[in-house]
Amino acid sequence: MGQPVVHFEIGGKDYKKTMEFFGKVFNWEYNEPDGMPYGMVAAAGEGSIGGGIGPTQDGQDPYVTFYVQVDDLQAYLDKAEAAGGKTVFPPSEIPGVGSFAWLADPDGNKIGLYKPGS
């Protein structure tokens, strides 16, 4: 069995406007963690995954990506590079949650990796 897709993410230049758009289109409701400019979207039922909408960083283009859960971020980044991809964002901790990284496939599609905290 392969690694599961566990989260999606949408980055917008004006993330509040992006949240408003998807809220109107899909009736999404958001929970914004204290002090974080990020709207968490709950899973909408069986077979669904949750996600989030947040701001892009300075100079970053808007994006949509999904996250695959793995047990070792660096090992999967190394596998991606060996298969012709590249590391876009190195392993980084999300305090109290886990850690993540981004890779790009040979066409440049960015995919997130997620490792739950212990």
Backbone hydrogen bonds, N-H to C=O, Kabsch-Sander energy under -0.5 kcal/mol:
donor,donor_aa,acceptor,acceptor_aa,energy
6,V,4,P,-0.5
6,V,67,Y,-2.6
7,H,67,Y,-1.0
8,F,50,G,-1.1
9,E,65,T,-2.6
10,I,52,G,-2.2
11,G,63,Y,-2.5
12,G,10,I,-0.5
12,G,54,G,-2.4
15,Y,12,G,-0.6
15,Y,13,K,-0.5
17,K,14,D,-0.6
18,T,14,D,-2.0
19,M,15,Y,-2.9
20,E,16,K,-2.3
21,F,17,K,-2.4
22,F,18,T,-2.3
23,G,19,M,-2.3
24,K,20,E,-2.2
25,V,21,F,-2.4
26,F,22,F,-2.8
27,N,23,G,-1.4
28,W,22,F,-0.8
31,N,40,M,-1.7
32,E,30,Y,-0.5
36,M,33,P,-2.3
38,Y,36,M,-2.0
39,G,53,I,-3.0
40,M,31,N,-2.7
40,M,38,Y,-0.6
41,V,51,G,-3.0
42,A,29,E,-0.6
42,A,40,M,-0.5
48,S,45,G,-2.1
51,G,41,V,-2.2
52,G,8,F,-1.4
53,I,39,G,-2.0
54,G,10,I,-2.2
56,T,12,G,-1.4
60,Q,57,Q,-2.7
63,Y,11,G,-1.7
65,T,9,E,-2.4
67,Y,7,H,-3.4
68,V,112,G,-2.3
69,Q,4,P,-2.7
70,V,114,Y,-2.5
76,Y,72,D,-1.8
77,L,73,L,-2.3
78,D,74,Q,-2.6
79,K,75,A,-2.0
80,A,76,Y,-2.3
81,E,77,L,-2.4
82,A,78,D,-2.4
83,A,79,K,-1.3
84,G,81,E,-1.4
85,G,80,A,-3.2
86,K,104,A,-2.0
88,V,102,W,-2.3
89,F,102,W,-1.7
92,S,100,F,-2.6
94,I,98,G,-3.4
97,V,94,I,-2.7
98,G,94,I,-2.0
99,S,115,K,-2.4
100,F,92,S,-2.6
101,A,113,L,-1.6
102,W,89,F,-2.2
103,L,111,I,-2.7
104,A,86,K,-2.7
105,D,109,N,-2.0
108,G,105,D,-2.2
111,I,103,L,-2.7
112,G,66,F,-2.8
113,L,101,A,-3.0
114,Y,68,V,-2.4
115,K,99,S,-2.9
117,G,97,V,-2.4
